Structure formats: structure tokens, C-alpha cells
């Protein structure tokens, strides 16, 4: 798990797409809810880094803690092979 702290570097969000689609949200809907651009959502879901401030906005819009976005959900499922 990635420890989050207030800093200016960037963070990847491997679980973002899975959480968003699980909530039946489009990229456009999430962008609007989080007050970020659709391009930001696309970049984040493509594995590119985003700022901690963006992670916080996305987490709030998805009603999840920021740590849920920065963890690799594949490793959290006990039924999936490593």
C-alpha cells in the first residue's frame, strides 16, 4: 500500500478505472463530479501520474479514501493469483 502525505510530487491511481466503472460512472461524469478535466481522468486511468490534489478530488467524488485509488486492486483480491 502506498502511504500518502501532503507533497507536490505525483501519484499513480491504478484502481481508478475499476472503482469508476463499478459505480457506473463515465469519465465525463467523474470529471464533472471531481471538478477536473476529462483528459485528467484519461491520463490517470492510463497509468500516468496525477497530483496529490487531484487524487484527493477524485477520491472525494468517488466517496473513497485516497489510499483506495493508489492501491493496486488486483493484489487485494484473495481469489486472484499473484
C-alpha positions, 0 to 999 in steps of 0.5 A, spaced: 500 500 500 502 506 498 502 511 504 500 518 502 502 525 505 501 532 503 507 533 497 507 536 490 510 530 487 505 525 483 501 519 484 499 513 480 491 511 481 491 504 478 484 502 481 481 508 478 478 505 472 475 499 476 472 503 482 469 508 476 466 503 472 463 499 478 459 505 480 457 506 473 460 512 472 463 515 465 469 519 465 465 525 463 461 524 469 467 523 474 470 529 471 464 533 472 463 530 479 471 531 481 471 538 478 477 536 473 478 535 466 476 529 462 483 528 459 485 528 467 481 522 468 484 519 461 491 520 463 490 517 470 486 511 468 492 510 463 497 509 468 500 516 468 501 520 474 496 525 477 497 530 483 496 529 490 490 534 489 487 531 484 487 524 487 484 527 493 478 530 488 477 524 485 477 520 491 472 525 494 467 524 488 468 517 488 466 517 496 473 513 497 479 514 501 485 516 497 489 510 499 483 506 495 485 509 488 493 508 489 492 501 491 493 496 486 486 492 486 488 486 483 493 484 489 487 485 494 483 480 491 484 473 495 481 469 489 486 472 484 493 469 483 499 473 484 
